Amino acid sequence: MHLKVYSAEPQLKRKAPRRDLQRVVFVVLPGTASLDTSLTIQALKTANAVAGYAAFHWRIATMDGQAIDLEDGFILQPDMAVGDDEAIDLALVFGEWGVRTGKSNYFVNWLKRLDRQSVYVGAVGGACYELASAGLLNGYQCAVPWAYHDSFKELYPTVEIQDALFSWDRKRITCTGKAACLDLILNIIEHQCGTDIAGQVAEAFNYEVRGGASIPLRQRNLTLQKLSGKLAEAVRIMEENLEVLLTAEEIAKEIGSSKRQIERLFARHLGCSPKRYYKRLRLKRARSLLRQTALPVSEVAIACGFTSFSYFSRAYRGYFGSTPREDRLARVS
């Protein structure tokens, strides 16, 4: 099935006021979800129609200017190849989570050239990995789905992950993808055209304009939300200290409690000891790293607080029913 995302804007009478995000290039990588691109472009078309002038001009690019397969069976026909652009204000790269294209020197150099020219550079979905691997997110905030936080932190420790659907940090714009694309593009429309037009576009989609930082990406498990504040705080401390482990006494001290009290809380509400719960968190993180990164299995063990590889392998198999190496091989196959 072929999908042509038409980029021709309607002939509008009024001229757009000059703003800094008018000329946009969407770079679409193979495997991208069609929902991401279609939501984004349809919102821009609606913005132009509501505004009565060409508030946005956009072009769709692929790496070589050829058609590509999208995640859901569609084939995307682009307008151009990467690098065929003239002056642009925003380059927004689309990719799918878990799909890595590998760095192209030409692509990376093109992005870095745009950065030197003070062009806004952004990523939707898994394209955040492409920008981070090119060094373009160092020192910036980035929106990453919760399921990928562990692997992203391990691979790119200099990137600050923001717990939100999208992030706009200076000249970097990142988005977790899918429905969050609409949140992102509505904020871009608001920046370019003002609150009134953005509001009308949102109404056309039966939506509302929301700031990225106001939308938590991860809602904690509903059971945990109802738990004791001290228990929730203890779990948070565990999640933030998976490589260098804390003792129950150290965790209790951090939350102004006693070891005995947190042991009672864990037993009553989670049905296990703090030590066992902590171990589960570490094993789950290990599985994420094994499936989402190419880190050696031994490094994954260390990153999750296991100093003995044999113990790590036994614990992993006891919890998941397969060894770390078997999970890694399943990822590759």
TAMO-V560532 format. One record per residue. N is the residue number from 1. RES is the residue in one small letter. PHI is phi in whole degrees, -180 to 180 (999 if undefined). OMEGA is omega in whole degrees, -180 to 180 (* if undefined). Layout:
N/RES/PHI/OMEGA
N/RES/PHI/OMEGA
This chain:
1/m/999/-178
2/h/-99/179
3/l/-123/175
4/k/-107/178
5/v/-93/-174
6/y/-68/-177
7/s/-111/179
8/a/-72/-180
9/e/-85/177
10/p/-67/177
11/q/-74/-176
12/l/-111/-173
13/k/-79/-176
14/r/-80/179
15/k/-87/-178
16/a/-71/171
17/p/-67/-177
18/r/-71/176
19/r/-129/-172
20/d/-94/179
21/l/-131/-175
22/q/-84/-175
23/r/-101/-170
24/v/-124/170
25/v/-118/175
26/f/-98/177
27/v/-96/-175
28/v/-109/180
29/l/-91/179
30/p/-56/178
31/g/89/178
32/t/-64/176
33/a/-75/-180
34/s/-63/178
35/l/-59/-178
36/d/-61/-177
37/t/-73/-176
38/s/-67/177
39/l/-61/-176
40/t/-63/-175
41/i/-72/178
42/q/-63/178
43/a/-66/178
44/l/-68/176
45/k/-60/179
46/t/-65/179
47/a/-61/178
48/n/-62/-179
49/a/-66/180
50/v/-67/-177
51/a/-70/-177
52/g/83/176
53/y/-149/-178
54/a/-80/179
55/a/-66/-179
56/f/-135/168
57/h/-120/-178
58/w/-139/176
59/r/-134/-180
60/i/-110/-177
61/a/-123/166
62/t/-119/-174
63/m/-57/-177
64/d/-119/180
65/g/81/-179
66/q/-98/178
67/a/-62/180
68/i/-131/175
69/d/-85/174
70/l/-94/-174
71/e/-60/-170
72/d/-103/173
73/g/94/178
74/f/-80/174
75/i/-115/-177
76/l/-96/175
77/q/-99/-176
78/p/-85/175
79/d/-92/-169
80/m/-163/173
81/a/-102/174
82/v/-56/179
83/g/96/179
84/d/-85/-174
85/d/-77/167
86/e/-102/179
87/a/-73/177
88/i/-134/180
89/d/-106/-178
90/l/-142/170
91/a/-112/-178
92/l/-115/-175
93/v/-97/180
94/f/-108/176
95/g/-153/-178
96/e/-106/178
97/w/-63/179
98/g/85/178
99/v/-112/179
100/r/-108/-180
101/t/-93/-174
102/g/84/-176
103/k/-77/169
104/s/-103/-180
105/n/-57/-180
106/y/-63/-180
107/f/-64/-180
108/v/-61/-180
109/n/-64/177
110/w/-64/179
111/l/-62/-180
112/k/-67/177
113/r/-65/177
114/l/-61/179
115/d/-61/179
116/r/-64/179
117/q/-88/180
118/s/64/174
119/v/-80/173
120/y/-67/178
121/v/-123/-176
122/g/-138/-180
123/a/-143/176
124/v/-117/178
125/g/65/-176
126/g/-67/177
127/a/-64/175
128/c/-58/177
129/y/-63/-179
130/e/-65/179
131/l/-68/-179
132/a/-65/-179
133/s/-68/176
134/a/-86/179
135/g/82/-175
136/l/-88/177
137/l/-113/179
138/n/-60/179
139/g/81/180
140/y/-113/171
141/q/-81/-177
142/c/-147/177
143/a/-90/-178
144/v/-135/177
145/p/-56/-176
146/w/-55/-177
147/a/-62/-178
148/y/-109/-178
149/h/-57/-174
150/d/-61/-178
151/s/-67/-179
152/f/-66/178
153/k/-61/-178
154/e/-67/-178
155/l/-79/-173
156/y/-133/-176
157/p/-67/-179
158/t/-87/178
159/v/-97/-180
160/e/-90/-180
161/i/-79/179
162/q/-103/-179
163/d/-82/-177
164/a/-155/180
165/l/-70/174
166/f/-149/-178
167/s/-136/177
168/w/-127/-176
169/d/-121/-178
170/r/55/-178
171/k/-96/179
172/r/-120/180
173/i/-128/-180
174/t/-131/-174
175/c/-148/-178
176/t/-76/176
177/g/96/-177
178/k/56/-176
179/a/-61/179
180/a/-64/177
181/c/-59/-180
182/l/-69/176
183/d/-60/-179
184/l/-63/-173
185/i/-68/176
186/l/-65/177
187/n/-71/175
188/i/-66/177
189/i/-62/178
190/e/-62/178
191/h/-62/-174
192/q/-83/-169
193/c/-117/-178
194/g/104/-174
195/t/-65/-176
196/d/-64/-179
197/i/-66/178
198/a/-60/179
199/g/-64/179
200/q/-68/177
201/v/-64/179
202/a/-60/179
203/e/-62/179
204/a/-63/178
205/f/-102/-176
206/n/54/-173
207/y/-133/175
208/e/-141/178
209/v/-79/-179
210/r/-132/177
211/g/-73/-176
212/g/-58/-176
213/a/-69/-178
214/s/-88/-177
215/i/-117/179
216/p/-59/179
217/l/-69/-176
218/r/-113/170
219/q/-91/-178
220/r/-60/176
221/n/-46/-176
222/l/-58/178
223/t/-64/-180
224/l/-64/-179
225/q/-62/-177
226/k/-91/-175
227/l/-80/175
228/s/-54/178
229/g/-58/-180
230/k/-68/178
231/l/-68/178
232/a/-60/179
233/e/-68/178
234/a/-63/179
235/v/-64/179
236/r/-60/180
237/i/-63/177
238/m/-61/-178
239/e/-61/-178
240/e/-88/-178
241/n/-135/-178
242/l/-94/-179
243/e/-92/176
244/v/-104/-170
245/l/-77/175
246/l/-104/175
247/t/-82/177
248/a/-60/179
249/e/-64/-180
250/e/-67/178
251/i/-65/179
252/a/-60/-180
253/k/-64/-180
254/e/-62/-176
255/i/-102/178
256/g/68/-178
257/s/-133/177
258/s/-119/178
259/k/-58/-178
260/r/-63/-178
261/q/-67/-178
262/i/-71/175
263/e/-63/178
264/r/-66/-180
265/l/-63/180
266/f/-64/-180
267/a/-64/-176
268/r/-71/-171
269/h/-101/-177
270/l/-118/175
271/g/69/179
272/c/-157/178
273/s/-82/175
274/p/-56/-179
275/k/-62/-180
276/r/-68/179
277/y/-64/178
278/y/-58/-180
279/k/-63/178
280/r/-62/178
281/l/-60/-179
282/r/-66/180
283/l/-68/178
284/k/-66/177
285/r/-65/179
286/a/-59/-180
287/r/-64/177
288/s/-61/-179
289/l/-65/179
290/l/-65/-175
291/r/-87/-172
292/q/-113/180
293/t/-133/176
294/a/-105/179
295/l/-59/175
296/p/-56/-177
297/v/-58/180
298/s/-64/179
299/e/-71/176
300/v/-61/179
301/a/-59/-179
302/i/-64/-179
303/a/-64/-179
304/c/-109/172
305/g/83/179
306/f/-103/-179
307/t/-85/178
308/s/-109/-178
309/f/-67/-179
310/s/-63/178
311/y/-67/178
312/f/-59/-178
313/s/-64/179
314/r/-65/-179
315/a/-64/-179
316/y/-63/-180
317/r/-66/179
318/g/-65/-177
319/y/-91/-174
320/f/-103/-180
321/g/85/177
322/s/-145/-180
323/t/-82/176
324/p/-57/-179
325/r/-66/178
326/e/-65/177
327/d/-65/178
328/r/-64/179
329/l/-65/178
330/a/-64/178
331/r/-66/-176
332/v/-75/-175
333/s/-74/*
